[in-house]
Amino acid sequence: MTTLWLLSALAITYLGVLFAVAFFGERYSIYPGRTRLRPIIYSLALGVYCTTWTFFGAVGTAATQGWAYLPIYFGPALVFIADEAFSSG
């Protein structure tokens, strides 16, 4: 029972740290005058997201449920397409 509480506390702490990093990263930019770096950072973040879900999500889902892994790829693709469509206008 102790390990369940410890695991839950660690998971909540980890999520809190992630939210704190995101909050302070949004509020206090490292390079506030360099807006040309934003597409590069966005591309890197999207790449990390896609490779993480490919490794952890798609392989296991494809092995157990067949074609049910396709939404893992459609989600980031739709976000990328929607971002490009709405930001260029």
KAGIZI-V202299 format. One line per field, one symbol per residue. ss: DSSP state (H for helix, E for strand, C for the rest). phi: phi as a letter, one per 20 degrees, with the letter a starting at -180 (. if undefined). psi: psi as a letter, one per 40 degrees, with the letter a starting at -180 (. if undefined). A space follows every 50 residues. Layout:
BEGIN
ss=???
phi=???
psi=???
END
This chain:
BEGIN
ss=CHHHHHHHHHHHHHHHHHHHHHHHHHHCCCCCCCHHHHHHHHHHHHHHHH HHHHHHHHHHHHHHHHHHHHHHHHHHHHHHHHHHHHHCC
phi=.ffffffffffffffffffffffffffdffcfedffefffffffffffff fffffeeffffffecmffegffefgffffffffffeeee
psi=dddddddddddddddddddddddddddgidgdegeeeddddddddddddd ddddddddddddddebeeedddddddddddddddddde.
END
